[in-house]
Amino acid sequence: MTDRRSFMSSMVRAGVALPTLRASAFATLFRAEDLVRGKSATEAADDESYWSQIQMAFDDDRTIVNLNNGGVSPAPTHVLDIMMRDLRFSNQMPVDHMWQVLEPRVEQVRRDLARMFGCDPEEMAITRNASEANETMILGLDLKRGDEVIVTNQNYPRMITTWEQRARREGIVVKTISFKVPPPSDDYIVEQFRAAITPRTRVIEVTHITNLTGQILPVRKITQMAREKGIETFVDGAHAFAHFPFTRDELDADYYGTSLHKWLHAPIGTGFLYVRRNKIKSLWPMMGAGPSQDDNIRKYEEIGTHPAANHNAISLAVAFNRGIGMERKAARLRFLRDRWAKRLLAENARFNVLTPLDDRQSCAIALVNIEGIETPKLQQWLWQKHKVMTVAIVHPEFHGLRVTPSVYTTLDEVDLFAELMIKASRQGITV
């Protein structure tokens, strides 16, 4: 396998010829690689000389602390610059520059994403976000009245709403299951799904990692269990892709939807839909496509006029992540998670972290609450008083602040969050 330095060198050389890259785009990554050469991912996780170089790739306002990168993340400056350059180029003569020059380059994007995910490019559709990808799955499968679909009450609300609309309109049955937070084991989660299956079950929709607690679910076990029973499994990977290392084959997934403006750091409004090749014909697109496209993954990209600049910049974001390396990236994210979470747990028993702090069940995202303090008010206090952004999660069965650092997050920012939480637990808050 090509090492990171060789890969980055090839990107710099390619930048001379390829309009989608600049020779300077990877200078920071190239310098940074020498700082951790020979170190394992775990050993590099706390090497601030390396991560300070990565932080320089982002042009962020350090007067505010963004710990909501699970919602949407900033793109590295050079990714944003390439998108803006192509938008300006498109604007000069859209019918030629956008449609004839830039749009065909989506095939390179398809190839790059497919290589990263571990699938055939002919199984990779470029979408605008996870919702578009997931709704294509939800709305595209033929179901009849009385057919059952299993979801959890931790699925993303928009996906649940879409299933419920099908129930109102077509008479399908949506069965919602629950599981403990945190769950006692992977087998426990699988059994919750298994117990809900009946002879009428046709689909299971499962989140790869929940947007609420950051719990990584045992997708492979669920998909294989379902396949044995002839049940389709849709995987909502909105918060997973480029967050921690995995491939299609490790999940054994037939369908997968994700956003790329979260963990890949691609421009806002980018995502992908994976459909295993032998499933493409039976999954309808959301917008009409001709019969000649029945077996063509591109039928899911028939969405009307859209900017080519956004999706073309995905390839540069892929290269940025490859330059860091997914193992190293995940190790850093878990290091940042543990830095604040374990400090709070050691502080006093009022802190409750509802996300398992281990490498298999979680990564950057974790959920925390303070006993006796209302989560929404705590979120407001952190943001309005101290400019620290988190997300207030209020679920019928649990609540807490969702805390999500990223590769550009500094130790000072993580420590500031922990110190403010300790202050809140000792002195209370005033919103």
C-alpha positions, 0 to 999 in steps of 0.5 A: 500500500502506498504510504502517506508521504508517497500519496501526498507527493503524488498529489502535489505533482498532480496539482500542476496538471489537474485543475481540481488540485493546487500544488500548495494544497497539501503543503501543510500535510506534507510537513506534518507527516514528518513529525509523526513518521514511525509513530502508531496512530495512538502514539500520534494522537496527542502529538500537538506539533502534528495536530497544530499543523492540521489545525492550520488547514482550517480558517476558523474563528478561534474566538468561538469554540465549535463542538458541534461538528457532528451537525456540519463541519467546516471544510479545510480552506483549500477545499473551500477555495477550490469550490469557490473557484469553480463557482466563479468559473461556472458563473462565466458561462454556466451552460458550457463551463458548469455542464460541459467542463465541470459536471463530467468530473463527477466521475472522478469524484465517484471513483475516489469515494468508491475507493475510500468506501470499498465498492465499485464506482458503479455502485456510488451515487453522489447526493447532496446529503444523507437525508437525500440518500436515505429518503431515496432508500426509504421511498424507492423500495416497493412495499405494499399495504401491511408490509412492516418496517422496523426502526428505532426511536433513536433514528434520525427524525426526518427518516422516521417522518418519511417512513410515517408518511409512507404509512399514512399514504400506503398503509405500510406498518412502521414498528419502532423499537427502543434500546438502553442507553448505553446498551449492555452489548452488541448482541442485546441490540441485535436481539431488540431488532430480532424480537420485532421481526414478523413474517410481514417484516420487509425492511430494517433501517439502522443508524451506523452511529446514532446522532444522539449519543454517538453509539456505534451499532453492530451493523454487520450483525444486523444486516446478516441477521436480516438477510438470512430472513429475506429482509432488506437493511438500510444503513443511515451512515450520516455521522459515520463516513470518514469519522472512523475507519470501515469499509463496505465489506466490513459492514456487509451492507447493501444500501448506505447513505451518508453526508460528506459535510460532516466528517469528510470535511467536504463542502456543505451540500454533499453526500453519497448513496451506495446501492449494491449493484444487484439492488439498483434495478429494484430501488426507484430514484426520487426523481424520474429516470428513463428505463435505459437507466434502470440499472445505472447508479446515476439515476439517483443523481437526476435532481435537476440543475445543481452546482458542479463545484460543490461535488467536485471539491469532494475529491480534494476532501478525500485526499485531505483525509487520506493524507491524515489517515483514518486510523490516525484521525479516529485515534485523535478524535477519541483522544479529544473525547476522552480528555474532556469526558474522563476528566468530568467523570473523575470530577464528581458523580453528578456527571453522566456520560451516556456514551461508552468510552471505548474504541469499538462503540464510539469515536468523537461524539459523546453525550453528557449531562449534569444531574440537577441542571436542565440540558437546554439551559446548560447549552444556552449558558455555554453558548450565550455566555461563553461561546462554546457550541454544543447540542442539547439532546432531549429524548424521551428516554435520556438527555444530555449535551452532544459534544463533538470535537474535530481534527481542528479542535485544540486542547485549549478548547476541549479543556475550556469546555471541561472547565466550564462544565465543572464550574456549572456543576459547582456554582450552577448557571444563570441564563 
